Amino acid sequence: MDALSWGAIFGRMFMQLMPVWISLVVLFVFSMRYKRKLGLYGKLFDSMIGMIGLAIVMFWVFTGFFAGATDMIITHDPLSQFSGMKNKVPGTAMSSAGDGEYPFFLLGGDHLARDVFSRVMAGSTIVILIAPLATLFAFLVGITLGLPAGYYGGKLDLVLSFLANLILAFPVILLFYLLVTPEIRLTGMPQYMAVVLFAFPLIFAAVMINSRYYVAPQTRNILMVAILGSLGWLYVSLINAPGSKITLFDTIDLFDVDGGLLTVFVSVVFVNSPTVYRIVRGLAMDIKTRDYVAAAQTRGEGPWYIMLWEILPNARGPLIVDFCLRIGYTTILLGTLGFFGLGLEPESPNWGATINEGRKLLSVYPHPALPPSFALLSLVLGLNLLADGLREESLKD
């Protein structure tokens, strides 16, 4: 069987990604139809930059979903080695393809005879799983600590700001290297950090429910049991990683989290939280002087109600923009860690590791390193464009 031309390669990749294209079309049609009812998200469709950024980001989100949840877009097992496919160029036909097996390596083979196309698609799953969720956890930590620090000030602000500045005094990448080294993992520190950091969503949810429904105790208690019970179960499952020194909850563990994945996740949350804290603190210090905050104080509203239901909603614009940018920074950091073989397993098809493996033969075989590089570049570019679109539209409010 002859090798494919570049036109045939792109055509086959387009068809292989058909579920992603269909999902994008459905998303954009639905969003355009109801954009006036979708708040700030709907306003993105009045910005060309925002739409382009959203399309790029959602392309990788859908790609990661379909690559991780189904075998619809991956042509081969990203970890398997195939005889005779070492460093083969894009479009090379497999000489021993079995029944039902995809007959081509669309983007060629790497130095271990693995399919580059499948590894890039599978690598997107790792990025969209870690980067947004870790950034969300960092925001919950930063918001929970930053709001009271900015609202109350005084000694609380002094202590929390000192701790945040202490963490920020370390160069980010060196702090990452320190947290994900095998020696640190063996001490069990990532699990202990997870116990503390992953408790903040529970604290945030509890305070939010109590501040909103404190005048309706029955409703508050029902919501507390339902929401905190579900979050608590997820919390226990997250901190109870395989090989963890925390083994009290094995009987109710919902799922197992890979030790390397947990370490990277905790590291991202720990490193990003102080920066989010400083942003939230500054916004709280500014917004607490507004008239509507004074009106809420006059009505007798409690401090946490004012922080969560008066100050936080009015700080959403800058926070949403920073959230998108921070996912981009996290994506770059994940790629950097993977490039140096830190955190995730060495055979993991993450983009950083794939780039590092391919760059060793870049002058002879450029095809293994270029696709993951363009994937990383395009996702970060899309997040930056999305943040620009959100900033543009939020300023119009």
Residue pairs with C-beta under 8 A, 6 or more apart in sequence:
1 93
1 103
2 93
3 89
3 91
3 92
3 93
4 12
4 90
4 91
4 93
4 104
4 106
5 91
6 90
6 91
8 91
9 90
9 91
9 106
9 107
12 104
12 106
13 106
13 117
14 21
16 73
16 75
16 106
16 117
17 63
17 73
19 62
19 66
19 70
19 72
19 73
20 59
20 62
20 63
20 66
20 73
23 58
23 62
24 55
24 58
24 59
24 62
27 58
28 51
28 55
31 38
31 41
31 42
31 45
32 45
34 42
35 42
35 43
35 45
35 46
36 42
40 316
40 317
40 320
40 390
40 393
40 394
40 397
43 50
43 393
43 396
44 50
44 51
44 54
44 386
44 389
44 390
44 393
45 51
46 393
47 389
47 392
47 393
49 385
49 388
49 389
49 392
50 385
50 386
50 388
50 389
50 390
50 392
50 393
51 389
52 382
52 385
53 381
53 382
53 383
53 384
53 385
53 386
53 387
53 388
53 389
54 382
54 386
54 389
55 382
56 378
56 379
56 381
56 382
56 385
56 386
57 379
57 382
57 383
57 386
59 382
60 124
60 127
60 128
60 375
60 378
60 379
60 382
61 128
63 73
63 121
63 124
64 124
64 125
64 126
64 127
64 128
64 129
65 125
65 128
66 72
66 73
67 73
67 74
67 121
67 122
67 124
67 125
68 122
68 125
68 129
73 121
74 118
74 121
74 122
75 102
75 104
75 105
75 106
75 115
75 117
75 118
76 82
76 101
76 102
76 105
76 114
76 115
76 118
77 115
77 118
78 114
78 115
78 118
78 119
78 121
78 122
78 123
78 349
79 114
79 347
79 349
80 114
80 115
81 112
81 113
81 114
82 94
82 96
82 105
82 109
82 113
82 114
82 115
83 95
83 96
83 113
84 94
84 95
84 96
84 113
85 92
85 94
85 105
85 109
85 113
85 114
85 115
86 109
86 110
86 111
86 112
86 113
87 108
87 109
87 110
87 111
87 113
87 361
87 364
87 365
87 368
88 105
88 108
88 109
88 113
89 108
89 365
89 367
90 105
90 106
90 107
90 108
90 116
90 367
91 104
91 105
91 106
91 108
92 104
92 105
92 108
92 109
93 103
93 104
94 101
94 102
94 103
94 104
94 105
97 103
105 115
105 116
105 117
106 115
106 117
107 115
107 116
107 117
107 120
107 367
107 371
108 116
108 365
108 367
108 368
109 115
109 116
109 368
110 116
110 119
110 354
110 357
110 358
110 368
111 357
111 358
111 360
111 361
111 365
111 368
112 357
116 354
116 358
116 367
116 368
116 371
117 371
118 349
119 349
119 354
119 372
120 349
120 351
120 354
120 371
120 372
120 375
122 349
123 349
123 350
123 351
123 354
123 372
123 375
124 351
124 375
124 379
126 334
126 344
126 348
126 349
126 350
126 351
127 331
127 334
127 350
127 351
127 379
130 261
130 264
130 265
130 268
130 330
130 334
131 268
131 327
131 330
131 331
131 334
132 327
133 265
134 264
134 265
134 268
134 269
134 272
134 330
135 268
135 272
135 323
135 326
135 327
135 330
136 323
137 197
137 198
137 200
137 201
137 265
137 269
138 268
138 269
138 272
138 273
138 276
138 326
139 276
139 319
139 323
139 326
140 200
140 201
140 204
141 197
141 200
141 269
141 273
141 276
141 277
142 272
142 273
142 274
142 275
142 276
142 277
142 279
142 280
143 204
143 276
143 280
143 312
143 319
144 200
144 203
144 204
144 207
145 160
145 273
145 277
145 280
146 160
146 276
146 277
146 278
146 279
146 280
146 281
146 283
146 284
147 280
147 281
147 284
147 307
147 308
147 311
147 312
148 156
148 303
148 307
149 156
149 157
149 160
149 161
149 277
149 281
149 284
150 157
150 280
150 281
150 282
150 283
150 284
150 285
150 288
151 284
151 285
151 288
151 303
151 306
151 307
151 311
152 303
153 285
157 281
160 277
160 281
161 278
161 281
163 274
164 273
164 274
164 277
164 278
165 274
167 175
167 270
167 271
167 273
167 274
168 274
168 275
168 278
170 178
172 271
172 333
173 333
173 336
175 267
175 271
176 267
176 271
176 333
176 336
176 337
176 342
177 340
177 342
178 184
179 189
179 190
179 263
179 266
179 267
179 270
179 271
180 260
180 263
180 264
180 267
180 337
180 342
180 343
181 342
184 190
184 263
185 259
185 260
185 263
188 244
188 245
188 246
190 241
190 259
190 262
190 263
190 266
190 267
191 239
191 241
191 244
191 245
191 246
191 262
192 246
193 266
193 270
194 238
194 239
194 241
194 262
194 265
194 266
195 239
195 246
197 266
197 269
197 270
197 273
198 235
198 238
198 239
199 235
201 231
201 235
202 228
202 231
202 232
202 235
205 227
205 228
205 231
206 224
206 228
207 304
207 308
208 308
209 220
209 223
209 224
209 227
209 228
210 220
210 224
210 304
211 302
211 304
211 305
211 308
211 309
212 305
212 308
212 309
213 219
213 220
213 223
214 220
214 302
214 305
233 252
233 254
234 254
236 249
236 252
236 253
236 254
237 249
237 253
237 254
237 255
237 257
238 257
238 262
239 246
239 249
240 246
240 247
240 248
240 249
240 250
240 253
241 256
241 257
241 258
241 259
241 262
242 256
242 257
242 258
242 259
243 259
244 259
257 265
258 345
260 343
260 344
260 345
260 348
261 343
261 344
263 343
264 334
264 337
264 343
264 344
267 343
268 330
268 333
268 334
271 333
272 326
272 329
272 330
275 326
276 322
276 326
279 318
279 319
279 322
280 315
280 319
283 311
283 315
283 318
283 319
284 307
284 311
284 315
287 293
287 310
287 311
287 314
287 315
288 306
288 311
290 314
292 310
292 314
293 306
293 310
293 311
296 305
296 306
296 310
297 306
301 310
317 390
317 391
317 394
317 395
317 397
318 394
320 390
320 394
321 387
321 390
321 391
321 394
322 387
324 383
324 384
324 386
324 387
324 390
325 383
325 384
325 387
327 383
328 379
328 380
328 383
328 384
328 387
331 376
331 379
331 380
331 383
332 376
332 380
334 343
334 350
334 351
334 352
335 350
335 351
335 352
335 355
335 376
336 352
337 343
337 344
337 352
338 344
338 348
338 350
338 351
338 352
338 353
338 354
338 355
338 356
339 352
339 353
339 355
339 356
340 352
340 356
341 353
341 356
344 350
344 353
346 353
351 372
351 373
351 375
351 376
352 372
352 376
354 368
354 369
354 372
355 369
355 372
355 373
355 376
357 368
357 369
358 365
358 366
358 367
358 368
358 369
358 370
358 372
359 369
361 368
362 369
